[in-house]
Amino acid sequence: MTKTMMMLLAVGGLSLSACASYTPNQNAAIGGLGGAAAGLAAADLMDASPEVKVGATLLGAAGGAAVGSNTGARRCTYSNGAPAPCPPRY
């Protein structure tokens, strides 16, 4: 990856970390974009084939959206999506 691309990723990451008052849907969208960028960057650093880059981007987006949607929500759920009691001090 070029030095310019690394600088853009660093600035983008820092600018996204400054936003704290988003809804869970907005957090999921931001997490998905960040995860996709991270997946693509990781695949690009490993000089992967185009197919692997697509897979890494999709997996990164899915993981980022899952983490982003639950960030700060203070909701606990079972694996099937049903509400669950949160542990103490959650």
PEWOUR-V344808 format. One line per field, one symbol per residue. phi: phi as a letter, one per 20 degrees, with the letter a starting at -180 (. if undefined). psi: psi as a letter, one per 20 degrees, with the letter a starting at -180 (. if undefined). A space follows every 50 residues. Layout:
BEGIN
phi: ???
psi: ???
END
This chain:
BEGIN
phi: .ffffffffffffffffeecddfgfffffffffffffffffffffelffg fffffffffffffffffffdfmelddcffenffcfefgmf
psi: qrhgghggggggghhhiioilqrhghhggghggghggggggghhhjlrrh ghggghgghgggghhgghhjpjhlqpqrhjiqqqpqrqk.
END
